[in-house]
C-alpha cells in the first residue's frame, strides 16, 4: 500500500500494489494519479531511502516536482563519506547537535533509460542537489546500542552455529567473517572455516554513528526547515502502524481483488476520520487513545425508556466541545439517543 499524507498528516490518497513490488517502484504511479485526479501543480515528496532511487529523482525533476530523501551514509560513495566525516563547515547548534550542507551541481544518479526484454539499461545522469548531514548524540547512542545487540547475537552464533537454523539473524550475520549459509533452510554451514567477528567492519561502522544524511531538490530552502519536514515522516510510519494494528488492515483474509480493495478503502476512510478527530481535539490524544475511550462509552437500561451512560473523562468532555456531543450526560431517553445518531450522520 502506497499512502500519501499532506502537511497535516491527513491521508490524501493511496494505491495498492502486488506484494512483491519494491518500494521504489510505487512512487511514480501515485504521483501520476495525484497530479491527474487532484490537479496538484507541484509535489515535494518526503520519504526514506527506500524511495531514493535515480528513477524517482529523474521523474520528479522532469515533472518540476521536488523531493526530500534520506541517504545511507555507510552505503554512500567514498567522496560522500569523506565529506560527512570532514568537520569543516559544521554548524554547532547545541552541545550534542551539529549540521552542514552543500549544493552539489553535478551529483550523479543512476537512471534507467530503456528496457529491452527483461534487461534494463542504466546510465549516469547528473542533477543539482543539496546534501545535508547532521550529527546527533542521541542517534549515536542509539546506533551503538543496536550494534552492540547485533554483535552479542553474532558472538552467540559463532559459539553455537548449529543452534541457528530457522532463527537466522541477517543483521548479526553481517558481523561474522567466513560465514556460509544454506539459502533453503537458513542454517549456518561451517565447512572447516573458523568463524570470527569482523572487527574491521565494526570499526568502520563506528565512524558514522550519529550521522544522518538527506538529499533534496529544494536548494533555496533552509537546512533546518528541510530537516523539520523530513522528521515529519514518522507520521506516515505511525499511520501504517495504526492501519495494521488498530484498524485491522492486516492480515487480509480475502481473495478477490474487489474484496481486498473494499477492505483497504474502509481502513483508509477510518484512518482519515481518526486523523480529523485528532486535529479537532487539538492533537493531544492519539487515535489509539481516542478509540479506547469511544469503546468504553456504553449504556444500560434504567427504567421507563431511560438509558444510563456511566462513562466519562476529560477526553469525552473535549469531544462534547469539539463535536457538540453530550458524552457524560448520564440519563438519556431512547428518543434523544436516536436524535444524536441522526445528528452525527449529518455532521
WOTA-V60158 format. One record per run of one state. SS is the DSSP state (A for helix, B for strand, O for the rest). FROM is the first residue (numbers start at 0). TO is the last residue. If there is no record, write none. Layout:
# WOTA-V60158
{{SS,FROM,TO} {SS,FROM,TO}}
This chain:
# WOTA-V60158
{{O,0,0} {B,1,4} {O,5,9} {B,10,14} {O,15,21} {A,22,24} {O,25,25} {A,26,37} {O,38,42} {B,43,46} {O,47,47} {A,48,50} {O,51,52} {A,53,62} {O,63,64} {B,65,70} {O,71,76} {A,77,84} {O,85,89} {B,90,93} {O,94,95} {B,96,115} {O,116,117} {B,118,135} {A,136,158} {O,159,159} {A,160,162} {O,163,168} {A,169,172} {O,173,174} {B,175,176} {O,177,179} {B,180,180} {O,181,186} {B,187,187} {O,188,194} {B,195,196} {O,197,197} {A,198,205} {O,206,209} {B,210,215} {O,216,221} {A,222,230} {O,231,232} {A,233,245} {O,246,255} {A,256,279} {O,280,285} {A,286,295} {O,296,297} {B,298,302} {O,303,304} {B,305,308} {O,309,312} {A,313,322} {O,323,329} {B,330,332} {A,333,345} {O,346,346}}
